[in-house]
Every structure is written in C-alpha cells, then in structure tokens.
Amino acid sequence: MAWDYIEGKWKEMRGKVRERWGKLTDDDLDLIAGKRDQLIGRLQQRYGLKKDEIEREVDEFERGYEPTGGRSAR
C-alpha cells in the first residue's frame, strides 16, 4: 500500500529517493518513474548488491511512508 503512495507522489518522492541512494542519476529517476521493480533494478546496477539486499532496503524506505504511521523520524 505504501508503494502506491510513493508511486503516486513520485515527483515529490524523487528527492527522498535521491537522498537515500545518492548514486542514482536524474536519468535513473526518470526511467524508474515510481516503479518499484525499476528502482530495485537500478539500485542493483549502481550499488552492485544482491536483489534481496536491495529489496530489504526498499522495504525499509517504503515503511517510512505507511499510510497509518506516516514517515519515521530519521
């Protein structure tokens, strides 16, 4: 559910994604266009991590935008 929010607010969320994963370029963010699977693929390319490691990071990021609790303080 949280990813639906992130995808719907992608223009606003791009900055948060860039803060978290600074190796992503503007072109990467344009190609990702709010799609979770595209984000995971690009992160694998940029960071050279395994898919399950990237998915854990994306899950953690996503939990920060749960509709019930909102953003976590970091």
PDB file of N, CA, C, O and CB in Angstrom:
ATOM      1  N   MET A   1       0.822  -1.205   0.000  1.00  0.00           N
ATOM      2  CA  MET A   1       0.000   0.000   0.000  1.00  0.00           C
ATOM      3  C   MET A   1       0.863   1.265   0.000  1.00  0.00           C
ATOM      4  O   MET A   1       0.556   2.230  -0.700  1.00  0.00           O
ATOM      5  CB  MET A   1      -0.933   0.000   1.212  1.00  0.00           C
ATOM      6  N   ALA A   2       1.935   1.256   0.783  1.00  0.00           N
ATOM      7  CA  ALA A   2       2.785   2.443   0.845  1.00  0.00           C
ATOM      8  C   ALA A   2       3.414   2.731  -0.514  1.00  0.00           C
ATOM      9  O   ALA A   2       3.618   3.890  -0.874  1.00  0.00           O
ATOM     10  CB  ALA A   2       3.880   2.265   1.908  1.00  0.00           C
ATOM     11  N   TRP A   3       3.725   1.664  -1.280  1.00  0.00           N
ATOM     12  CA  TRP A   3       4.348   1.926  -2.567  1.00  0.00           C
ATOM     13  C   TRP A   3       3.389   2.635  -3.504  1.00  0.00           C
ATOM     14  O   TRP A   3       3.820   3.434  -4.334  1.00  0.00           O
ATOM     15  CB  TRP A   3       4.832   0.632  -3.196  1.00  0.00           C
ATOM     16  N   ASP A   4       2.099   2.361  -3.389  1.00  0.00           N
ATOM     17  CA  ASP A   4       1.112   3.086  -4.199  1.00  0.00           C
ATOM     18  C   ASP A   4       1.215   4.583  -3.926  1.00  0.00           C
ATOM     19  O   ASP A   4       1.137   5.397  -4.846  1.00  0.00           O
ATOM     20  CB  ASP A   4      -0.327   2.580  -3.903  1.00  0.00           C
ATOM     21  N   TYR A   5       1.390   4.936  -2.660  1.00  0.00           N
ATOM     22  CA  TYR A   5       1.548   6.337  -2.289  1.00  0.00           C
ATOM     23  C   TYR A   5       2.820   6.911  -2.908  1.00  0.00           C
ATOM     24  O   TYR A   5       2.801   7.990  -3.500  1.00  0.00           O
ATOM     25  CB  TYR A   5       1.579   6.490  -0.757  1.00  0.00           C
ATOM     26  N   ILE A   6       3.925   6.179  -2.765  1.00  0.00           N
ATOM     27  CA  ILE A   6       5.214   6.637  -3.303  1.00  0.00           C
ATOM     28  C   ILE A   6       5.118   6.814  -4.816  1.00  0.00           C
ATOM     29  O   ILE A   6       5.577   7.818  -5.360  1.00  0.00           O
ATOM     30  CB  ILE A   6       6.347   5.636  -2.948  1.00  0.00           C
ATOM     31  N   GLU A   7       4.522   5.838  -5.490  1.00  0.00           N
ATOM     32  CA  GLU A   7       4.396   5.911  -6.943  1.00  0.00           C
ATOM     33  C   GLU A   7       3.522   7.097  -7.349  1.00  0.00           C
ATOM     34  O   GLU A   7       3.839   7.798  -8.310  1.00  0.00           O
ATOM     35  CB  GLU A   7       3.810   4.601  -7.498  1.00  0.00           C
ATOM     36  N   GLY A   8       2.437   7.322  -6.632  1.00  0.00           N
ATOM     37  CA  GLY A   8       1.534   8.422  -6.950  1.00  0.00           C
ATOM     38  C   GLY A   8       2.148   9.791  -6.707  1.00  0.00           C
ATOM     39  O   GLY A   8       1.763  10.776  -7.337  1.00  0.00           O
ATOM     40  N   LYS A   9       3.094   9.844  -5.800  1.00  0.00           N
ATOM     41  CA  LYS A   9       3.759  11.108  -5.450  1.00  0.00           C
ATOM     42  C   LYS A   9       5.208  11.115  -5.937  1.00  0.00           C
ATOM     43  O   LYS A   9       6.067  11.749  -5.324  1.00  0.00           O
ATOM     44  CB  LYS A   9       3.713  11.337  -3.923  1.00  0.00           C
ATOM     45  N   TRP A  10       5.480  10.412  -7.038  1.00  0.00           N
ATOM     46  CA  TRP A  10       6.858  10.212  -7.474  1.00  0.00           C
ATOM     47  C   TRP A  10       7.628  11.509  -7.644  1.00  0.00           C
ATOM     48  O   TRP A  10       8.797  11.584  -7.267  1.00  0.00           O
ATOM     49  CB  TRP A  10       6.875   9.457  -8.760  1.00  0.00           C
ATOM     50  N   LYS A  11       7.002  12.521  -8.200  1.00  0.00           N
ATOM     51  CA  LYS A  11       7.740  13.783  -8.408  1.00  0.00           C
ATOM     52  C   LYS A  11       8.246  14.344  -7.087  1.00  0.00           C
ATOM     53  O   LYS A  11       9.359  14.864  -7.010  1.00  0.00           O
ATOM     54  CB  LYS A  11       6.846  14.826  -9.109  1.00  0.00           C
ATOM     55  N   GLU A  12       7.414  14.235  -6.039  1.00  0.00           N
ATOM     56  CA  GLU A  12       7.833  14.707  -4.714  1.00  0.00           C
ATOM     57  C   GLU A  12       8.817  13.733  -4.064  1.00  0.00           C
ATOM     58  O   GLU A  12       9.711  14.156  -3.331  1.00  0.00           O
ATOM     59  CB  GLU A  12       6.609  14.900  -3.804  1.00  0.00           C
ATOM     60  N   MET A  13       8.660  12.452  -4.324  1.00  0.00           N
ATOM     61  CA  MET A  13       9.464  11.424  -3.663  1.00  0.00           C
ATOM     62  C   MET A  13      10.855  11.270  -4.280  1.00  0.00           C
ATOM     63  O   MET A  13      11.747  10.705  -3.648  1.00  0.00           O
ATOM     64  CB  MET A  13       8.740  10.098  -3.714  1.00  0.00           C
ATOM     65  N   ARG A  14      11.047  11.756  -5.485  1.00  0.00           N
ATOM     66  CA  ARG A  14      12.357  11.637  -6.149  1.00  0.00           C
ATOM     67  C   ARG A  14      13.481  12.164  -5.262  1.00  0.00           C
ATOM     68  O   ARG A  14      14.547  11.555  -5.177  1.00  0.00           O
ATOM     69  CB  ARG A  14      12.351  12.396  -7.486  1.00  0.00           C
ATOM     70  N   GLY A  15      13.246  13.273  -4.616  1.00  0.00           N
ATOM     71  CA  GLY A  15      14.266  13.853  -3.749  1.00  0.00           C
ATOM     72  C   GLY A  15      14.598  12.964  -2.571  1.00  0.00           C
ATOM     73  O   GLY A  15      15.763  12.841  -2.193  1.00  0.00           O
ATOM     74  N   LYS A  16      13.583  12.341  -1.984  1.00  0.00           N
ATOM     75  CA  LYS A  16      13.804  11.425  -0.864  1.00  0.00           C
ATOM     76  C   LYS A  16      14.578  10.193  -1.313  1.00  0.00           C
ATOM     77  O   LYS A  16      15.456   9.706  -0.602  1.00  0.00           O
ATOM     78  CB  LYS A  16      12.468  11.008  -0.240  1.00  0.00           C
ATOM     79  N   VAL A  17      14.241   9.692  -2.506  1.00  0.00           N
ATOM     80  CA  VAL A  17      14.947   8.534  -3.058  1.00  0.00           C
ATOM     81  C   VAL A  17      16.401   8.915  -3.323  1.00  0.00           C
ATOM     82  O   VAL A  17      17.310   8.134  -3.041  1.00  0.00           O
ATOM     83  CB  VAL A  17      14.262   8.029  -4.365  1.00  0.00           C
ATOM     84  N   ARG A  18      16.617  10.085  -3.851  1.00  0.00           N
ATOM     85  CA  ARG A  18      17.978  10.554  -4.161  1.00  0.00           C
ATOM     86  C   ARG A  18      18.791  10.759  -2.889  1.00  0.00           C
ATOM     87  O   ARG A  18      19.993  10.494  -2.868  1.00  0.00           O
ATOM     88  CB  ARG A  18      17.927  11.866  -4.965  1.00  0.00           C
ATOM     89  N   GLU A  19      18.130  11.236  -1.818  1.00  0.00           N
ATOM     90  CA  GLU A  19      18.821  11.383  -0.531  1.00  0.00           C
ATOM     91  C   GLU A  19      19.283  10.028  -0.015  1.00  0.00           C
ATOM     92  O   GLU A  19      20.396   9.891   0.492  1.00  0.00           O
ATOM     93  CB  GLU A  19      17.903  12.059   0.505  1.00  0.00           C
ATOM     94  N   ARG A  20      18.426   9.042  -0.149  1.00  0.00           N
ATOM     95  CA  ARG A  20      18.718   7.701   0.365  1.00  0.00           C
ATOM     96  C   ARG A  20      19.755   6.987  -0.495  1.00  0.00           C
ATOM     97  O   ARG A  20      20.652   6.324   0.027  1.00  0.00           O
ATOM     98  CB  ARG A  20      17.439   6.869   0.433  1.00  0.00           C
ATOM     99  N   TRP A  21      19.632   7.122  -1.800  1.00  0.00           N
ATOM    100  CA  TRP A  21      20.519   6.418  -2.734  1.00  0.00           C
ATOM    101  C   TRP A  21      21.138   7.439  -3.686  1.00  0.00           C
ATOM    102  O   TRP A  21      20.663   7.627  -4.806  1.00  0.00           O
ATOM    103  CB  TRP A  21      19.743   5.312  -3.532  1.00  0.00           C
ATOM    104  N   GLY A  22      22.184   8.082  -3.233  1.00  0.00           N
ATOM    105  CA  GLY A  22      22.807   9.183  -3.953  1.00  0.00           C
ATOM    106  C   GLY A  22      23.461   8.827  -5.278  1.00  0.00           C
ATOM    107  O   GLY A  22      23.758   9.718  -6.073  1.00  0.00           O
ATOM    108  N   LYS A  23      23.691   7.541  -5.533  1.00  0.00           N
ATOM    109  CA  LYS A  23      24.313   7.155  -6.802  1.00  0.00           C
ATOM    110  C   LYS A  23      23.320   7.174  -7.963  1.00  0.00           C
ATOM    111  O   LYS A  23      23.725   7.079  -9.121  1.00  0.00           O
ATOM    112  CB  LYS A  23      24.927   5.772  -6.679  1.00  0.00           C
ATOM    113  N   LEU A  24      22.038   7.294  -7.668  1.00  0.00           N
ATOM    114  CA  LEU A  24      21.042   7.352  -8.743  1.00  0.00           C
ATOM    115  C   LEU A  24      21.113   8.714  -9.425  1.00  0.00           C
ATOM    116  O   LEU A  24      21.204   9.748  -8.763  1.00  0.00           O
ATOM    117  CB  LEU A  24      19.607   7.088  -8.192  1.00  0.00           C
ATOM    118  N   THR A  25      21.070   8.701 -10.731  1.00  0.00           N
ATOM    119  CA  THR A  25      21.107   9.940 -11.505  1.00  0.00           C
ATOM    120  C   THR A  25      19.685  10.423 -11.799  1.00  0.00           C
ATOM    121  O   THR A  25      18.714   9.703 -11.567  1.00  0.00           O
ATOM    122  CB  THR A  25      21.891   9.736 -12.823  1.00  0.00           C
ATOM    123  N   ASP A  26      19.580  11.637 -12.305  1.00  0.00           N
ATOM    124  CA  ASP A  26      18.270  12.142 -12.728  1.00  0.00           C
ATOM    125  C   ASP A  26      17.690  11.258 -13.829  1.00  0.00           C
ATOM    126  O   ASP A  26      16.485  11.005 -13.854  1.00  0.00           O
ATOM    127  CB  ASP A  26      18.382  13.604 -13.218  1.00  0.00           C
ATOM    128  N   ASP A  27      18.534  10.794 -14.726  1.00  0.00           N
ATOM    129  CA  ASP A  27      18.069   9.886 -15.782  1.00  0.00           C
ATOM    130  C   ASP A  27      17.526   8.594 -15.185  1.00  0.00           C
ATOM    131  O   ASP A  27      16.497   8.086 -15.630  1.00  0.00           O
ATOM    132  CB  ASP A  27      19.210   9.573 -16.766  1.00  0.00           C
ATOM    133  N   ASP A  28      18.222   8.058 -14.169  1.00  0.00           N
ATOM    134  CA  ASP A  28      17.728   6.859 -13.494  1.00  0.00           C
ATOM    135  C   ASP A  28      16.336   7.110 -12.921  1.00  0.00           C
ATOM    136  O   ASP A  28      15.423   6.303 -13.097  1.00  0.00           O
ATOM    137  CB  ASP A  28      18.699   6.426 -12.375  1.00  0.00           C
ATOM    138  N   LEU A  29      16.191   8.228 -12.240  1.00  0.00           N
ATOM    139  CA  LEU A  29      14.912   8.543 -11.600  1.00  0.00           C
ATOM    140  C   LEU A  29      13.808   8.728 -12.631  1.00  0.00           C
ATOM    141  O   LEU A  29      12.661   8.355 -12.386  1.00  0.00           O
ATOM    142  CB  LEU A  29      15.041   9.803 -10.745  1.00  0.00           C
ATOM    143  N   ASP A  30      14.142   9.294 -13.771  1.00  0.00           N
ATOM    144  CA  ASP A  30      13.160   9.422 -14.850  1.00  0.00           C
ATOM    145  C   ASP A  30      12.725   8.047 -15.355  1.00  0.00           C
ATOM    146  O   ASP A  30      11.539   7.810 -15.585  1.00  0.00           O
ATOM    147  CB  ASP A  30      13.739  10.253 -16.008  1.00  0.00           C
ATOM    148  N   LEU A  31      13.681   7.152 -15.525  1.00  0.00           N
ATOM    149  CA  LEU A  31      13.377   5.806 -16.010  1.00  0.00           C
ATOM    150  C   LEU A  31      12.598   4.992 -14.979  1.00  0.00           C
ATOM    151  O   LEU A  31      11.722   4.206 -15.339  1.00  0.00           O
ATOM    152  CB  LEU A  31      14.664   5.079 -16.377  1.00  0.00           C
ATOM    153  N   ILE A  32      12.912   5.177 -13.710  1.00  0.00           N
ATOM    154  CA  ILE A  32      12.220   4.453 -12.641  1.00  0.00           C
ATOM    155  C   ILE A  32      10.752   4.842 -12.601  1.00  0.00           C
ATOM    156  O   ILE A  32       9.876   3.986 -12.479  1.00  0.00           O
ATOM    157  CB  ILE A  32      12.878   4.729 -11.280  1.00  0.00           C
ATOM    158  N   ALA A  33      10.490   6.138 -12.705  1.00  0.00           N
ATOM    159  CA  ALA A  33       9.121   6.685 -12.782  1.00  0.00           C
ATOM    160  C   ALA A  33       8.175   6.109 -11.732  1.00  0.00           C
ATOM    161  O   ALA A  33       6.997   5.881 -12.008  1.00  0.00           O
ATOM    162  CB  ALA A  33       8.545   6.426 -14.155  1.00  0.00           C
ATOM    163  N   GLY A  34       8.693   5.875 -10.529  1.00  0.00           N
ATOM    164  CA  GLY A  34       7.851   5.394  -9.439  1.00  0.00           C
ATOM    165  C   GLY A  34       7.629   3.895  -9.418  1.00  0.00           C
ATOM    166  O   GLY A  34       6.921   3.396  -8.544  1.00  0.00           O
ATOM    167  N   LYS A  35       8.208   3.168 -10.349  1.00  0.00           N
ATOM    168  CA  LYS A  35       8.017   1.718 -10.411  1.00  0.00           C
ATOM    169  C   LYS A  35       9.022   1.022  -9.496  1.00  0.00           C
ATOM    170  O   LYS A  35      10.233   1.167  -9.658  1.00  0.00           O
ATOM    171  CB  LYS A  35       8.163   1.206 -11.868  1.00  0.00           C
ATOM    172  N   ARG A  36       8.504   0.276  -8.545  1.00  0.00           N
ATOM    173  CA  ARG A  36       9.341  -0.392  -7.532  1.00  0.00           C
ATOM    174  C   ARG A  36      10.362  -1.334  -8.173  1.00  0.00           C
ATOM    175  O   ARG A  36      11.535  -1.317  -7.798  1.00  0.00           O
ATOM    176  CB  ARG A  36       8.459  -1.177  -6.548  1.00  0.00           C
ATOM    177  N   ASP A  37       9.937  -2.143  -9.121  1.00  0.00           N
ATOM    178  CA  ASP A  37      10.855  -3.102  -9.749  1.00  0.00           C
ATOM    179  C   ASP A  37      11.969  -2.390 -10.518  1.00  0.00           C
ATOM    180  O   ASP A  37      13.102  -2.871 -10.560  1.00  0.00           O
ATOM    181  CB  ASP A  37      10.084  -4.034 -10.694  1.00  0.00           C
ATOM    182  N   GLN A  38      11.647  -1.246 -11.125  1.00  0.00           N
ATOM    183  CA  GLN A  38      12.668  -0.463 -11.822  1.00  0.00           C
ATOM    184  C   GLN A  38      13.678   0.117 -10.833  1.00  0.00           C
ATOM    185  O   GLN A  38      14.879   0.147 -11.103  1.00  0.00           O
ATOM    186  CB  GLN A  38      12.015   0.668 -12.637  1.00  0.00           C
ATOM    187  N   LEU A  39      13.176   0.575  -9.683  1.00  0.00           N
ATOM    188  CA  LEU A  39      14.066   1.101  -8.646  1.00  0.00           C
ATOM    189  C   LEU A  39      15.023   0.009  -8.177  1.00  0.00           C
ATOM    190  O   LEU A  39      16.226   0.244  -8.060  1.00  0.00           O
ATOM    191  CB  LEU A  39      13.250   1.655  -7.452  1.00  0.00           C
ATOM    192  N   ILE A  40      14.500  -1.166  -7.913  1.00  0.00           N
ATOM    193  CA  ILE A  40      15.343  -2.271  -7.449  1.00  0.00           C
ATOM    194  C   ILE A  40      16.406  -2.607  -8.491  1.00  0.00           C
ATOM    195  O   ILE A  40      17.570  -2.808  -8.145  1.00  0.00           O
ATOM    196  CB  ILE A  40      14.484  -3.516  -7.143  1.00  0.00           C
ATOM    197  N   GLY A  41      16.019  -2.669  -9.751  1.00  0.00           N
ATOM    198  CA  GLY A  41      16.982  -2.967 -10.811  1.00  0.00           C
ATOM    199  C   GLY A  41      18.076  -1.922 -10.918  1.00  0.00           C
ATOM    200  O   GLY A  41      19.252  -2.259 -11.054  1.00  0.00           O
ATOM    201  N   ARG A  42      17.693  -0.661 -10.857  1.00  0.00           N
ATOM    202  CA  ARG A  42      18.694   0.416 -10.953  1.00  0.00           C
ATOM    203  C   ARG A  42      19.620   0.409  -9.747  1.00  0.00           C
ATOM    204  O   ARG A  42      20.821   0.644  -9.881  1.00  0.00           O
ATOM    205  CB  ARG A  42      18.007   1.788 -11.074  1.00  0.00           C
ATOM    206  N   LEU A  43      19.066   0.139  -8.569  1.00  0.00           N
ATOM    207  CA  LEU A  43      19.907   0.093  -7.376  1.00  0.00           C
ATOM    208  C   LEU A  43      20.902  -1.062  -7.459  1.00  0.00           C
ATOM    209  O   LEU A  43      22.049  -0.929  -7.031  1.00  0.00           O
ATOM    210  CB  LEU A  43      19.041  -0.041  -6.115  1.00  0.00           C
ATOM    211  N   GLN A  44      20.468  -2.184  -8.004  1.00  0.00           N
ATOM    212  CA  GLN A  44      21.394  -3.302  -8.200  1.00  0.00           C
ATOM    213  C   GLN A  44      22.539  -2.887  -9.114  1.00  0.00           C
ATOM    214  O   GLN A  44      23.699  -3.197  -8.840  1.00  0.00           O
ATOM    215  CB  GLN A  44      20.658  -4.523  -8.787  1.00  0.00           C
ATOM    216  N   GLN A  45      22.220  -2.195 -10.188  1.00  0.00           N
ATOM    217  CA  GLN A  45      23.250  -1.746 -11.131  1.00  0.00           C
ATOM    218  C   GLN A  45      24.215  -0.763 -10.486  1.00  0.00           C
ATOM    219  O   GLN A  45      25.430  -0.885 -10.641  1.00  0.00           O
ATOM    220  CB  GLN A  45      22.605  -1.104 -12.353  1.00  0.00           C
ATOM    221  N   ARG A  46      23.676   0.207  -9.767  1.00  0.00           N
ATOM    222  CA  ARG A  46      24.517   1.275  -9.211  1.00  0.00           C
ATOM    223  C   ARG A  46      25.343   0.823  -8.013  1.00  0.00           C
ATOM    224  O   ARG A  46      26.482   1.257  -7.840  1.00  0.00           O
ATOM    225  CB  ARG A  46      23.655   2.446  -8.808  1.00  0.00           C
ATOM    226  N   TYR A  47      24.764  -0.057  -7.179  1.00  0.00           N
ATOM    227  CA  TYR A  47      25.425  -0.425  -5.933  1.00  0.00           C
ATOM    228  C   TYR A  47      26.036  -1.821  -5.949  1.00  0.00           C
ATOM    229  O   TYR A  47      26.819  -2.161  -5.063  1.00  0.00           O
ATOM    230  CB  TYR A  47      24.454  -0.327  -4.810  1.00  0.00           C
ATOM    231  N   GLY A  48      25.686  -2.637  -6.949  1.00  0.00           N
ATOM    232  CA  GLY A  48      26.271  -3.960  -7.059  1.00  0.00           C
ATOM    233  C   GLY A  48      25.890  -4.910  -5.936  1.00  0.00           C
ATOM    234  O   GLY A  48      26.655  -5.814  -5.601  1.00  0.00           O
ATOM    235  N   LEU A  49      24.719  -4.714  -5.357  1.00  0.00           N
ATOM    236  CA  LEU A  49      24.241  -5.581  -4.281  1.00  0.00           C
ATOM    237  C   LEU A  49      23.286  -6.620  -4.827  1.00  0.00           C
ATOM    238  O   LEU A  49      22.763  -6.491  -5.934  1.00  0.00           O
ATOM    239  CB  LEU A  49      23.558  -4.760  -3.182  1.00  0.00           C
ATOM    240  N   LYS A  50      23.067  -7.658  -4.028  1.00  0.00           N
ATOM    241  CA  LYS A  50      22.122  -8.708  -4.409  1.00  0.00           C
ATOM    242  C   LYS A  50      20.701  -8.178  -4.315  1.00  0.00           C
ATOM    243  O   LYS A  50      20.413  -7.250  -3.560  1.00  0.00           O
ATOM    244  CB  LYS A  50      22.293  -9.957  -3.515  1.00  0.00           C
ATOM    245  N   LYS A  51      19.817  -8.790  -5.100  1.00  0.00           N
ATOM    246  CA  LYS A  51      18.428  -8.349  -5.152  1.00  0.00           C
ATOM    247  C   LYS A  51      17.777  -8.373  -3.775  1.00  0.00           C
ATOM    248  O   LYS A  51      17.050  -7.443  -3.428  1.00  0.00           O
ATOM    249  CB  LYS A  51      17.638  -9.219  -6.114  1.00  0.00           C
ATOM    250  N   ASP A  52      18.019  -9.412  -2.985  1.00  0.00           N
ATOM    251  CA  ASP A  52      17.368  -9.486  -1.674  1.00  0.00           C
ATOM    252  C   ASP A  52      17.849  -8.381  -0.735  1.00  0.00           C
ATOM    253  O   ASP A  52      17.077  -7.893   0.090  1.00  0.00           O
ATOM    254  CB  ASP A  52      17.623 -10.849  -1.037  1.00  0.00           C
ATOM    255  N   GLU A  53      19.117  -7.981  -0.854  1.00  0.00           N
ATOM    256  CA  GLU A  53      19.628  -6.877  -0.043  1.00  0.00           C
ATOM    257  C   GLU A  53      18.949  -5.568  -0.434  1.00  0.00           C
ATOM    258  O   GLU A  53      18.540  -4.788   0.426  1.00  0.00           O
ATOM    259  CB  GLU A  53      21.155  -6.753  -0.197  1.00  0.00           C
ATOM    260  N   ILE A  54      18.835  -5.338  -1.733  1.00  0.00           N
ATOM    261  CA  ILE A  54      18.186  -4.125  -2.224  1.00  0.00           C
ATOM    262  C   ILE A  54      16.717  -4.115  -1.822  1.00  0.00           C
ATOM    263  O   ILE A  54      16.198  -3.081  -1.400  1.00  0.00           O
ATOM    264  CB  ILE A  54      18.324  -4.014  -3.755  1.00  0.00           C
ATOM    265  N   GLU A  55      16.043  -5.252  -1.946  1.00  0.00           N
ATOM    266  CA  GLU A  55      14.621  -5.321  -1.577  1.00  0.00           C
ATOM    267  C   GLU A  55      14.426  -4.984  -0.106  1.00  0.00           C
ATOM    268  O   GLU A  55      13.453  -4.318   0.248  1.00  0.00           O
ATOM    269  CB  GLU A  55      14.050  -6.719  -1.877  1.00  0.00           C
ATOM    270  N   ARG A  56      15.338  -5.435   0.763  1.00  0.00           N
ATOM    271  CA  ARG A  56      15.236  -5.088   2.191  1.00  0.00           C
ATOM    272  C   ARG A  56      15.355  -3.580   2.390  1.00  0.00           C
ATOM    273  O   ARG A  56      14.611  -2.988   3.172  1.00  0.00           O
ATOM    274  CB  ARG A  56      16.329  -5.817   3.009  1.00  0.00           C
ATOM    275  N   GLU A  57      16.296  -2.965   1.678  1.00  0.00           N
ATOM    276  CA  GLU A  57      16.460  -1.512   1.800  1.00  0.00           C
ATOM    277  C   GLU A  57      15.223  -0.769   1.299  1.00  0.00           C
ATOM    278  O   GLU A  57      14.771   0.191   1.923  1.00  0.00           O
ATOM    279  CB  GLU A  57      17.699  -1.049   1.022  1.00  0.00           C
ATOM    280  N   VAL A  58      14.682  -1.217   0.174  1.00  0.00           N
ATOM    281  CA  VAL A  58      13.493  -0.571  -0.384  1.00  0.00           C
ATOM    282  C   VAL A  58      12.301  -0.790   0.547  1.00  0.00           C
ATOM    283  O   VAL A  58      11.494   0.121   0.733  1.00  0.00           O
ATOM    284  CB  VAL A  58      13.183  -1.120  -1.806  1.00  0.00           C
ATOM    285  N   ASP A  59      12.177  -1.983   1.136  1.00  0.00           N
ATOM    286  CA  ASP A  59      11.101  -2.245   2.098  1.00  0.00           C
ATOM    287  C   ASP A  59      11.193  -1.289   3.284  1.00  0.00           C
ATOM    288  O   ASP A  59      10.183  -0.756   3.741  1.00  0.00           O
ATOM    289  CB  ASP A  59      11.157  -3.707   2.589  1.00  0.00           C
ATOM    290  N   GLU A  60      12.409  -1.077   3.776  1.00  0.00           N
ATOM    291  CA  GLU A  60      12.619  -0.164   4.901  1.00  0.00           C
ATOM    292  C   GLU A  60      12.222   1.269   4.509  1.00  0.00           C
ATOM    293  O   GLU A  60      11.551   1.971   5.265  1.00  0.00           O
ATOM    294  CB  GLU A  60      14.100  -0.208   5.365  1.00  0.00           C
ATOM    295  N   PHE A  61      12.646   1.678   3.329  1.00  0.00           N
ATOM    296  CA  PHE A  61      12.283   3.003   2.834  1.00  0.00           C
ATOM    297  C   PHE A  61      10.763   3.135   2.725  1.00  0.00           C
ATOM    298  O   PHE A  61      10.183   4.141   3.134  1.00  0.00           O
ATOM    299  CB  PHE A  61      12.945   3.270   1.467  1.00  0.00           C
ATOM    300  N   GLU A  62      10.137   2.107   2.170  1.00  0.00           N
ATOM    301  CA  GLU A  62       8.684   2.114   1.966  1.00  0.00           C
ATOM    302  C   GLU A  62       7.941   2.205   3.295  1.00  0.00           C
ATOM    303  O   GLU A  62       6.939   2.913   3.397  1.00  0.00           O
ATOM    304  CB  GLU A  62       8.245   0.855   1.206  1.00  0.00           C
ATOM    305  N   ARG A  63       8.426   1.492   4.314  1.00  0.00           N
ATOM    306  CA  ARG A  63       7.763   1.532   5.629  1.00  0.00           C
ATOM    307  C   ARG A  63       7.725   2.935   6.207  1.00  0.00           C
ATOM    308  O   ARG A  63       6.847   3.253   7.010  1.00  0.00           O
ATOM    309  CB  ARG A  63       8.469   0.601   6.606  1.00  0.00           C
ATOM    310  N   GLY A  64       8.659   3.768   5.811  1.00  0.00           N
ATOM    311  CA  GLY A  64       8.663   5.153   6.282  1.00  0.00           C
ATOM    312  C   GLY A  64       7.503   5.971   5.739  1.00  0.00           C
ATOM    313  O   GLY A  64       7.271   7.097   6.180  1.00  0.00           O
ATOM    314  N   TYR A  65       6.776   5.408   4.785  1.00  0.00           N
ATOM    315  CA  TYR A  65       5.664   6.129   4.147  1.00  0.00           C
ATOM    316  C   TYR A  65       4.367   5.349   4.232  1.00  0.00           C
ATOM    317  O   TYR A  65       3.495   5.476   3.373  1.00  0.00           O
ATOM    318  CB  TYR A  65       5.987   6.422   2.689  1.00  0.00           C
ATOM    319  N   GLU A  66       4.245   4.530   5.290  1.00  0.00           N
ATOM    320  CA  GLU A  66       2.989   3.790   5.515  1.00  0.00           C
ATOM    321  C   GLU A  66       1.873   4.785   5.785  1.00  0.00           C
ATOM    322  O   GLU A  66       2.084   5.763   6.501  1.00  0.00           O
ATOM    323  CB  GLU A  66       3.126   2.779   6.705  1.00  0.00           C
ATOM    324  N   PRO A  67       0.697   4.556   5.230  1.00  0.00           N
ATOM    325  CA  PRO A  67      -0.403   5.495   5.438  1.00  0.00           C
ATOM    326  C   PRO A  67      -0.859   5.604   6.878  1.00  0.00           C
ATOM    327  O   PRO A  67      -1.407   6.638   7.258  1.00  0.00           O
ATOM    328  CB  PRO A  67      -1.557   5.101   4.597  1.00  0.00           C
ATOM    329  N   THR A  68      -0.655   4.573   7.705  1.00  0.00           N
ATOM    330  CA  THR A  68      -1.126   4.612   9.079  1.00  0.00           C
ATOM    331  C   THR A  68      -0.205   5.367  10.019  1.00  0.00           C
ATOM    332  O   THR A  68      -0.669   6.012  10.959  1.00  0.00           O
ATOM    333  CB  THR A  68      -1.309   3.230   9.579  1.00  0.00           C
ATOM    334  N   GLY A  69       1.093   5.295   9.775  1.00  0.00           N
ATOM    335  CA  GLY A  69       2.012   5.915  10.708  1.00  0.00           C
ATOM    336  C   GLY A  69       2.785   7.067  10.130  1.00  0.00           C
ATOM    337  O   GLY A  69       3.430   7.825  10.854  1.00  0.00           O
ATOM    338  N   GLY A  70       2.720   7.194   8.849  1.00  0.00           N
ATOM    339  CA  GLY A  70       3.468   8.270   8.226  1.00  0.00           C
ATOM    340  C   GLY A  70       4.946   8.004   8.243  1.00  0.00           C
ATOM    341  O   GLY A  70       5.392   6.863   8.360  1.00  0.00           O
ATOM    342  N   ARG A  71       5.688   9.055   8.125  1.00  0.00           N
ATOM    343  CA  ARG A  71       7.121   8.931   7.986  1.00  0.00           C
ATOM    344  C   ARG A  71       7.784   8.682   9.327  1.00  0.00           C
ATOM    345  O   ARG A  71       7.343   9.190  10.357  1.00  0.00           O
ATOM    346  CB  ARG A  71       7.694  10.169   7.342  1.00  0.00           C
ATOM    347  N   SER A  72       8.819   7.914   9.301  1.00  0.00           N
ATOM    348  CA  SER A  72       9.606   7.699  10.514  1.00  0.00           C
ATOM    349  C   SER A  72      10.602   8.837  10.653  1.00  0.00           C
ATOM    350  O   SER A  72      11.058   9.405   9.661  1.00  0.00           O
ATOM    351  CB  SER A  72      10.337   6.321  10.481  1.00  0.00           C
ATOM    352  N   ALA A  73      10.927   9.157  11.879  1.00  0.00           N
ATOM    353  CA  ALA A  73      11.899  10.215  12.126  1.00  0.00           C
ATOM    354  C   ALA A  73      13.290   9.668  11.924  1.00  0.00           C
ATOM    355  O   ALA A  73      13.654   8.660  12.529  1.00  0.00           O
ATOM    356  CB  ALA A  73      11.745  10.798  13.541  1.00  0.00           C
ATOM    357  N   ARG A  74      14.068  10.312  11.088  1.00  0.00           N
ATOM    358  CA  ARG A  74      15.445   9.877  10.852  1.00  0.00           C
ATOM    359  C   ARG A  74      16.360  11.045  11.006  1.00  0.00           C
ATOM    360  O   ARG A  74      17.573  10.904  10.850  1.00  0.00           O
ATOM    361  CB  ARG A  74      15.610   9.247   9.465  1.00  0.00           C
TER     362      ARG A  74
END
